[in-house]
Amino acid sequence: MNIITLSVPELKLALSGLGRIIPRHGIPVLQHIRVIRDDAGIVSLHAMDLDCCASFRFPQPITGPIMDFLVPFEALSRLLRSA
């Protein structure tokens, strides 16, 4: 299993901004955050609705393989509230 470890304060900061454009209803895929780790180890989070797109890049590289996956915004948000 591949793991990306992110700090809670940085993740809360990222989700507070990205959550502003996540639609609560409508197309299900737009209710997810796209997580990407590139070949340099830079992790970025992306969110979009039908009109705009926003992204957040973590400043420090995180070692590991290239990854690209979706995470449901609501589930991640609930998890961070208890962290």
All heavy atoms as an XYZ file, in Angstrom:
640
protein
N       0.846     -1.175      0.000
C       0.000      0.000      0.000
C       0.892      1.239      0.000
O       1.874      1.306      0.718
C      -0.906      0.008      1.230
C      -1.710      1.256      1.289
S      -2.997      1.519      2.524
C      -2.750      0.471      3.842
N       0.534      2.216     -0.795
C       1.249      3.485     -0.844
C       0.559      4.481      0.071
O      -0.670      4.564      0.103
C       1.274      4.025     -2.270
C       2.057      3.127     -3.185
O       3.115      2.640     -2.816
N       1.535      2.883     -4.368
N       1.363      5.248      0.817
C       0.825      6.170      1.817
C       1.384      7.565      1.566
O       2.567      7.724      1.264
C       1.207      5.706      3.238
C       0.559      4.361      3.524
C       0.796      6.738      4.271
C       0.984      3.748      4.830
N       0.526      8.566      1.702
C       0.939      9.968      1.699
C       0.596     10.519      3.074
O      -0.563     10.507      3.480
C       0.213     10.777      0.612
C       0.576     10.259     -0.773
C       0.570     12.252      0.732
C      -0.142     10.970     -1.896
N       1.597     10.987      3.802
C       1.392     11.538      5.136
C       1.424     13.067      5.043
O       2.421     13.643      4.627
C       2.481     11.046      6.103
O       2.487      9.628      6.094
C       2.236     11.548      7.505
N       0.323     13.699      5.431
C       0.201     15.154      5.389
C      -0.074     15.672      6.788
O      -0.741     15.006      7.584
C      -0.939     15.558      4.454
C      -0.841     15.047      3.016
C      -2.135     15.322      2.273
C       0.333     15.676      2.307
N       0.394     16.873      7.094
C       0.149     17.441      8.415
C      -1.288     17.953      8.504
O      -1.850     18.478      7.534
C       1.138     18.571      8.710
O       0.826     19.703      7.944
N      -1.885     17.792      9.663
C      -3.279     18.190      9.871
C      -3.474     19.693      9.683
O      -4.411     20.103      8.996
C      -3.779     17.712     11.254
C      -5.148     18.291     11.568
C      -3.816     16.195     11.302
N      -2.619     20.556     10.242
C      -2.856     22.004     10.049
C      -2.803     22.423      8.575
O      -3.630     23.215      8.133
C      -1.724     22.670     10.841
C      -1.307     21.657     11.841
C      -1.521     20.330     11.192
N      -1.850     21.871      7.816
C      -1.774     22.223      6.398
C      -2.978     21.683      5.629
O      -3.512     22.357      4.757
C      -0.489     21.673      5.777
C       0.740     22.442      6.142
C       1.971     21.893      5.467
O       2.097     20.661      5.355
O       2.819     22.712      5.068
N      -3.409     20.484      5.981
C      -4.559     19.896      5.305
C      -5.838     20.671      5.626
O      -6.671     20.899      4.748
C      -4.702     18.431      5.703
C      -5.614     17.563      4.857
C      -5.262     17.656      3.384
C      -5.547     16.130      5.321
N      -5.987     21.110      6.870
C      -7.154     21.931      7.233
C      -7.144     23.248      6.464
O      -8.191     23.709      5.998
C      -7.175     22.203      8.736
C      -7.665     21.033      9.547
C      -7.768     21.395     11.018
C      -8.323     20.231     11.819
N      -8.490     20.561     13.236
N      -5.977     23.851      6.321
C      -5.853     25.098      5.570
C      -6.246     24.879      4.111
O      -7.010     25.660      3.534
C      -4.424     25.630      5.659
C      -4.107     26.867      4.839
C      -4.886     28.055      5.370
C      -2.612     27.139      4.868
N      -5.758     23.800      3.534
C      -6.069     23.499      2.137
C      -7.561     23.260      1.944
O      -8.168     23.806      1.018
C      -5.275     22.275      1.676
N      -8.162     22.474      2.816
C      -9.578     22.145      2.660
C     -10.492     23.328      2.932
O     -11.582     23.405      2.375
C      -9.955     20.967      3.550
C      -9.368     19.625      3.141
C      -9.933     18.520      4.002
C      -9.598     19.331      1.689
N     -10.045     24.266      3.782
C     -10.884     25.444      4.027
C     -11.030     26.274      2.755
O     -12.085     26.837      2.497
C     -10.317     26.288      5.162
O      -9.115     26.907      4.764
N      -9.985     26.328      1.954
C     -10.065     27.056      0.688
C     -10.744     26.257     -0.407
O     -11.619     26.756     -1.110
N     -10.349     24.995     -0.548
C     -10.905     24.167     -1.611
C     -12.392     23.894     -1.391
O     -13.145     23.759     -2.349
C     -10.149     22.842     -1.709
C      -8.672     22.940     -2.121
C      -8.029     21.566     -2.079
C      -8.536     23.561     -3.489
N     -12.809     23.820     -0.133
C     -14.198     23.537      0.175
C     -15.155     24.618     -0.280
O     -16.355     24.378     -0.402
N     -14.635     25.802     -0.556
C     -15.504     26.904     -0.995
C     -16.057     26.689     -2.398
O     -17.072     27.272     -2.752
C     -14.751     28.228     -0.935
C     -14.383     28.611      0.477
C     -13.528     29.868      0.487
N     -12.965     30.071      1.794
C     -13.506     30.821      2.736
N     -14.647     31.419      2.506
N     -12.910     30.959      3.894
N     -15.372     25.875     -3.207
C     -15.867     25.669     -4.566
C     -16.430     24.272     -4.793
O     -16.948     23.995     -5.860
C     -14.781     25.969     -5.614
C     -13.640     24.961     -5.538
C     -14.276     27.369     -5.496
C     -12.746     25.003     -6.736
N     -16.350     23.398     -3.786
C     -16.904     22.049     -3.924
C     -18.433     22.146     -3.881
O     -18.986     22.630     -2.906
C     -16.424     21.129     -2.781
C     -14.916     20.980     -2.801
C     -17.120     19.786     -2.835
C     -14.394     20.014     -3.797
N     -19.114     21.695     -4.934
C     -20.578     21.729     -4.895
C     -21.127     20.672     -3.939
O     -20.594     19.568     -3.841
C     -20.985     21.430     -6.346
C     -19.819     20.724     -6.929
C     -18.603     21.195     -6.196
N     -22.157     20.991     -3.206
C     -22.762     20.058     -2.252
C     -23.688     19.068     -2.933
O     -23.953     17.998     -2.430
C     -23.538     20.814     -1.170
C     -22.690     21.772     -0.385
C     -21.695     21.025      0.480
N     -20.915     21.983      1.256
C     -19.612     21.961      1.338
N     -18.917     21.054      0.723
N     -18.981     22.854      2.060
N     -24.215     19.453     -4.087
C     -25.143     18.598     -4.835
C     -24.725     18.619     -6.295
O     -24.004     19.499     -6.731
C     -26.583     19.097     -4.692
C     -27.017     19.254     -3.272
N     -27.281     18.189     -2.453
C     -27.200     20.359     -2.514
C     -27.625     18.624     -1.263
N     -27.576     19.947     -1.260
N     -25.197     17.667     -7.045
C     -24.914     17.663     -8.475
C     -24.037     16.494     -8.872
O     -24.169     15.390     -8.345
N     -23.118     16.736     -9.766
C     -22.261     15.693    -10.316
C     -21.357     15.142     -9.213
O     -20.569     15.884     -8.622
C     -21.425     16.250    -11.475
C     -22.346     16.819    -12.558
C     -20.522     15.164    -12.060
C     -21.644     17.592    -13.626
N     -21.446     13.840     -8.916
C     -20.698     13.272     -7.791
C     -19.175     13.439     -7.875
O     -18.531     13.665     -6.856
C     -21.081     11.799     -7.813
C     -22.411     11.763     -8.476
C     -22.373     12.865     -9.488
N     -18.594     13.348     -9.045
C     -17.130     13.445     -9.130
C     -16.632     14.832     -8.722
O     -15.508     14.977     -8.247
C     -16.633     13.048    -10.539
C     -16.938     14.129    -11.551
C     -15.156     12.705    -10.513
N     -17.462     15.855     -8.856
C     -17.065     17.201     -8.454
C     -17.074     17.378     -6.942
O     -16.590     18.393     -6.439
C     -17.976     18.240     -9.108
C     -17.901     18.310    -10.634
C     -18.877     19.357    -11.144
C     -16.490     18.587    -11.108
N     -17.584     16.411     -6.209
C     -17.599     16.460     -4.752
C     -16.382     15.764     -4.156
O     -16.385     15.399     -2.989
C     -18.900     15.834     -4.243
C     -20.119     16.590     -4.704
C     -21.401     15.832     -4.439
O     -21.403     14.814     -3.776
N     -22.497     16.338     -4.971
N     -15.338     15.599     -4.955
C     -14.101     14.945     -4.530
C     -12.918     15.894     -4.661
O     -12.949     16.840     -5.441
C     -13.815     13.719     -5.402
C     -14.738     12.577     -5.137
N     -16.075     12.600     -5.482
C     -14.509     11.377     -4.569
C     -16.632     11.465     -5.134
N     -15.705     10.702     -4.567
N     -11.878     15.601     -3.899
C     -10.596     16.297     -4.004
C      -9.658     15.377     -4.777
O      -9.545     14.188     -4.468
C      -9.992     16.570     -2.607
C     -10.918     17.449     -1.769
C      -8.603     17.161     -2.700
C     -10.974     18.878     -2.201
N      -8.979     15.915     -5.767
C      -7.986     15.132     -6.503
C      -6.634     15.329     -5.832
O      -6.181     16.465     -5.643
C      -7.930     15.588     -7.949
C      -6.977     14.788     -8.792
C      -7.005     15.253    -10.220
N      -6.106     14.451    -11.034
C      -5.721     14.782    -12.240
N      -6.188     15.893    -12.800
N      -4.894     14.009    -12.905
N      -5.989     14.241     -5.464
C      -4.686     14.273     -4.807
C      -3.655     13.761     -5.805
O      -3.815     12.675     -6.367
C      -4.676     13.389     -3.536
C      -3.324     13.452     -2.855
C      -5.789     13.799     -2.591
N      -2.599     14.540     -6.013
C      -1.551     14.171     -6.959
C      -0.187     14.295     -6.279
O       0.102     15.303     -5.645
C      -1.567     15.091     -8.199
C      -2.910     15.002     -8.907
C      -0.428     14.744     -9.147
C      -3.084     16.014    -10.010
N       0.627     13.243     -6.392
C       2.042     13.335     -6.011
C       2.828     13.108     -7.295
O       2.711     12.062     -7.925
C       2.421     12.297     -4.963
C       3.906     12.398     -4.598
C       4.329     11.589     -3.410
N       3.904     10.211     -3.525
C       3.777      9.403     -2.480
N       4.024      9.827     -1.269
N       3.394      8.159     -2.651
N       3.635     14.107     -7.687
C       4.372     14.002     -8.941
C       5.711     13.303     -8.748
O       6.037     12.846     -7.647
C       4.533     15.378     -9.591
C       5.351     16.355     -8.759
O       6.036     15.929     -7.813
O       5.297     17.557     -9.068
N       6.493     13.236     -9.802
C       7.766     12.523     -9.739
C       8.794     13.207     -8.843
O       9.740     12.575     -8.384
C       8.333     12.297    -11.136
C       8.510     13.584    -11.917
O       8.010     14.630    -11.463
O       9.146     13.542    -12.984
N       8.616     14.497     -8.555
C       9.515     15.213     -7.642
C       9.056     15.075     -6.191
O       9.712     15.565     -5.283
C       9.587     16.684     -8.027
N       7.914     14.435     -5.942
C       7.397     14.256     -4.588
C       6.482     15.369     -4.115
O       6.027     15.360     -2.979
N       6.203     16.338     -4.976
C       5.329     17.447     -4.608
C       3.880     16.963     -4.612
O       3.407     16.406     -5.601
C       5.486     18.634     -5.571
C       6.929     19.146     -5.556
C       4.503     19.753     -5.234
C       7.376     19.701     -4.221
N       3.180     17.194     -3.505
C       1.778     16.799     -3.374
C       0.914     18.034     -3.581
O       1.171     19.091     -3.003
C       1.502     16.173     -1.993
C       0.028     15.872     -1.814
C       2.333     14.911     -1.811
N      -0.100     17.886     -4.415
C      -1.044     18.975     -4.639
C      -2.468     18.437     -4.571
O      -2.723     17.279     -4.899
C      -0.787     19.666     -5.976
O      -0.851     18.746     -7.032
N      -3.360     19.289     -4.099
C      -4.784     18.964     -3.997
C      -5.537     19.868     -4.961
O      -5.234     21.064     -5.057
C      -5.292     19.200     -2.579
C      -4.548     18.519     -1.440
C      -5.169     18.906     -0.107
C      -4.550     17.025     -1.613
N      -6.516     19.305     -5.666
C      -7.273     20.063     -6.658
C      -8.766     19.857     -6.432
O      -9.200     18.753     -6.130
C      -6.919     19.605     -8.077
C      -5.473     19.717     -8.397
N      -4.921     20.853     -8.922
C      -4.458     18.845     -8.242
C      -3.623     20.670     -9.093
N      -3.321     19.454     -8.673
N      -9.523     20.927     -6.619
C     -10.979     20.870     -6.552
C     -11.529     21.714     -7.679
O     -10.886     22.671     -8.130
C     -11.485     21.396     -5.210
N     -12.713     21.348     -8.145
C     -13.328     22.147     -9.203
C     -14.840     22.014     -9.168
O     -15.385     21.056     -8.624
C     -12.793     21.742    -10.577
C     -13.151     20.346    -10.986
S     -12.628     19.833    -12.649
C     -11.585     21.086    -13.229
N     -15.475     23.032     -9.701
C     -16.890     22.927    -10.022
C     -16.974     23.142    -11.531
O     -15.964     23.056    -12.216
C     -17.741     23.902     -9.206
C     -17.419     25.354     -9.459
O     -16.659     25.660    -10.398
O     -17.921     26.214     -8.713
N     -18.110     23.403    -12.061
C     -18.208     23.543    -13.515
C     -17.663     24.870    -14.029
O     -17.433     25.018    -15.227
C     -19.658     23.360    -13.959
C     -20.201     21.947    -13.751
C     -21.670     21.899    -14.131
C     -19.403     20.930    -14.539
N     -17.419     25.835    -13.131
C     -16.968     27.153    -13.563
C     -15.523     27.475    -13.213
O     -14.888     28.272    -13.889
C     -17.861     28.239    -12.955
C     -19.281     28.146    -13.445
O     -19.467     27.840    -14.640
O     -20.201     28.365    -12.642
N     -14.995     26.915    -12.134
C     -13.646     27.288    -11.717
C     -12.905     26.102    -11.112
O     -13.483     25.064    -10.818
C     -13.685     28.458    -10.746
S     -14.614     28.143     -9.262
N     -11.614     26.313    -10.923
C     -10.738     25.269    -10.399
C      -9.802     25.914     -9.378
O      -9.390     27.057     -9.541
C      -9.932     24.669    -11.545
S      -8.732     23.448    -11.037
N      -9.475     25.180     -8.313
C      -8.540     25.675     -7.295
C      -7.589     24.550     -6.927
O      -7.940     23.371     -7.004
C      -9.296     26.148     -6.061
N      -6.375     24.918     -6.558
C      -5.405     23.896     -6.153
C      -4.570     24.407     -4.983
O      -4.453     25.612     -4.762
C      -4.511     23.499     -7.317
O      -3.747     24.584     -7.762
N      -4.013     23.465     -4.243
C      -3.150     23.755     -3.105
C      -1.940     22.846     -3.212
O      -2.088     21.635     -3.370
C      -3.887     23.483     -1.785
C      -3.067     23.783     -0.561
C      -3.061     25.048     -0.014
C      -2.300     22.795      0.035
C      -2.309     25.331      1.117
C      -1.543     23.061      1.157
C      -1.546     24.338      1.703
N      -0.737     23.416     -3.154
C       0.498     22.632     -3.210
C       1.170     22.653     -1.846
O       1.352     23.711     -1.254
C       1.461     23.212     -4.243
C       0.993     22.990     -5.651
C       1.998     23.491     -6.624
N       3.229     22.722     -6.442
C       4.265     22.780     -7.245
N       4.232     23.582     -8.274
N       5.331     22.069     -7.020
N       1.537     21.485     -1.361
C       2.275     21.402     -0.108
C       3.725     21.770     -0.398
O       4.289     21.357     -1.413
C       2.166     19.991      0.480
C       0.787     19.699      1.013
C      -0.182     19.161      0.195
C       0.455     19.999      2.320
C      -1.455     18.910      0.664
C      -0.817     19.763      2.801
C      -1.771     19.214      1.976
N       4.353     22.556      0.484
C       5.682     23.095      0.181
C       6.804     22.057      0.196
O       7.765     22.196     -0.557
C       5.907     24.138      1.277
C       4.987     23.755      2.380
C       3.823     23.068      1.747
N       6.695     21.046      1.021
C       7.770     20.059      1.137
C       7.450     18.809      0.329
O       6.328     18.306      0.383
C       7.975     19.674      2.605
C       8.357     20.824      3.499
C       9.672     21.457      3.084
O      10.603     20.766      2.679
N       9.739     22.781      3.157
N       8.435     18.290     -0.405
C       8.200     17.033     -1.129
C       8.043     15.859     -0.166
O       8.603     15.859      0.929
C       9.440     16.864     -1.994
C      10.439     17.829     -1.500
C       9.747     18.840     -0.657
N       7.242     14.888     -0.568
C       7.005     13.678      0.216
C       7.438     12.509     -0.644
O       6.928     12.323     -1.753
C       5.521     13.566      0.609
C       5.126     14.765      1.463
C       5.249     12.263      1.329
C       3.652     14.881      1.724
N       8.389     11.742     -0.158
C       8.943     10.658     -0.963
C       7.913      9.570     -1.217
O       7.031      9.327     -0.400
C      10.179     10.037     -0.281
O       9.784      9.545      1.004
C      11.284     11.046     -0.108
N       8.041      8.948     -2.358
C       7.152      7.856     -2.724
C       6.885      7.861     -4.214
O       7.357      8.733     -4.949
N       6.116      6.890     -4.661
C       5.816      6.794     -6.096
C       4.819      7.857     -6.544
O       4.128      8.474     -5.731
C       5.222      5.394     -6.235
C       4.604      5.131     -4.912
C       5.505      5.796     -3.906
N       4.739      8.036     -7.841
C       3.757      8.943     -8.432
C       2.364      8.400     -8.122
O       2.115      7.209     -8.246
C       3.971      9.049     -9.950
C       5.342      9.664    -10.245
C       2.854      9.840    -10.603
C       5.717      9.622    -11.705
N       1.470      9.293     -7.701
C       0.095      8.895     -7.366
C      -0.877      9.933     -7.902
O      -0.540     11.113     -7.999
C      -0.097      8.774     -5.862
C       0.775      7.762     -5.194
S       0.521      7.802     -3.427
C      -0.325      6.263     -3.233
N      -2.076      9.484     -8.199
C      -3.155     10.358     -8.650
C      -4.467      9.659     -8.306
O      -4.772      8.612     -8.871
C      -3.035     10.583    -10.152
C      -3.932     11.683    -10.659
O      -4.855     12.101     -9.929
O      -3.717     12.125    -11.801
N      -5.233     10.225     -7.350
C      -6.476      9.585     -6.925
C      -7.455     10.626     -6.397
O      -7.093     11.774     -6.164
C      -6.212      8.495     -5.869
C      -5.505      8.986     -4.642
C      -6.216      9.412     -3.536
C      -4.119      9.015     -4.587
C      -5.573      9.855     -2.400
C      -3.461      9.459     -3.457
C      -4.181      9.878     -2.354
N      -8.717     10.197     -6.220
C      -9.770     11.065     -5.708
C     -10.134     10.663     -4.284
O     -10.146      9.482     -3.950
C     -11.018     10.964     -6.580
C     -10.896     11.448     -8.014
C     -12.177     11.149     -8.774
C     -10.580     12.917     -8.069
N     -10.452     11.672     -3.468
C     -10.909     11.454     -2.095
C     -12.212     12.233     -1.925
O     -12.273     13.422     -2.268
C      -9.865     11.963     -1.070
C     -10.369     11.793      0.351
C      -8.540     11.281     -1.265
N     -13.258     11.600     -1.388
C     -14.510     12.345     -1.156
C     -14.289     13.490     -0.165
O     -13.734     13.290      0.915
C     -15.458     11.298     -0.572
C     -14.852      9.985     -0.890
C     -13.376     10.200     -1.030
N     -14.713     14.690     -0.553
C     -14.486     15.861      0.286
C     -15.175     15.749      1.632
O     -14.581     16.056      2.666
C     -14.955     17.131     -0.440
C     -14.826     18.353      0.408
C     -13.590     18.951      0.589
C     -15.917     18.917      1.040
C     -13.451     20.075      1.387
C     -15.789     20.038      1.829
C     -14.554     20.615      2.001
N     -16.421     15.327      1.657
C     -17.165     15.257      2.929
C     -16.517     14.291      3.909
O     -16.403     14.590      5.095
C     -18.619     14.862      2.685
C     -19.523     16.017      2.351
C     -19.512     17.118      3.400
O     -19.597     16.825      4.609
O     -19.425     18.287      3.005
N     -16.088     13.133      3.441
C     -15.450     12.152      4.328
C     -14.145     12.706      4.889
O     -13.851     12.561      6.079
C     -15.196     10.850      3.577
N     -13.353     13.350      4.042
C     -12.092     13.926      4.508
C     -12.337     15.076      5.468
O     -11.654     15.205      6.487
C     -11.283     14.401      3.298
C      -9.870     14.872      3.548
C      -9.045     13.796      4.232
C      -9.216     15.293      2.230
N     -13.339     15.877      5.194
C     -13.673     16.994      6.068
C     -14.119     16.518      7.443
O     -13.708     17.064      8.478
C     -14.766     17.835      5.408
O     -15.099     18.930      6.198
N     -14.974     15.480      7.487
C     -15.409     14.924      8.778
C     -14.241     14.342      9.551
O     -14.150     14.492     10.775
C     -16.460     13.835      8.540
C     -17.850     14.357      8.381
C     -18.876     13.241      8.498
N     -18.589     12.126      7.605
C     -19.116     11.953      6.398
N     -19.976     12.833      5.934
N     -18.793     10.912      5.665
N     -13.334     13.704      8.853
C     -12.152     13.116      9.499
C     -11.282     14.209     10.134
O     -10.784     14.055     11.248
C     -11.344     12.306      8.488
C     -10.090     11.636      8.991
C     -10.455     10.494      9.946
C      -9.290     11.103      7.824
N     -11.122     15.318      9.436
C     -10.283     16.406      9.958
C     -10.929     17.137     11.126
O     -10.227     17.689     11.967
C      -9.955     17.395      8.855
C      -8.858     16.945      7.907
C      -8.658     17.976      6.819
C      -7.566     16.718      8.650
N     -12.237     17.172     11.183
C     -12.904     17.824     12.319
C     -12.573     17.125     13.639
O     -12.491     17.756     14.680
C     -14.417     17.833     12.124
C     -14.867     18.874     11.154
C     -16.384     18.955     11.105
N     -16.746     19.322      9.752
C     -17.642     18.712      9.019
N     -18.316     17.685      9.501
N     -17.898     19.112      7.790
N     -12.382     15.822     13.586
C     -12.080     15.082     14.804
C     -10.580     15.014     15.078
O     -10.171     14.543     16.135
C     -12.652     13.675     14.712
O     -12.007     12.949     13.674
N      -9.748     15.484     14.148
C      -8.290     15.419     14.342
C      -7.796     16.580     15.182
O      -8.318     17.635     15.177
C      -7.585     15.400     12.997
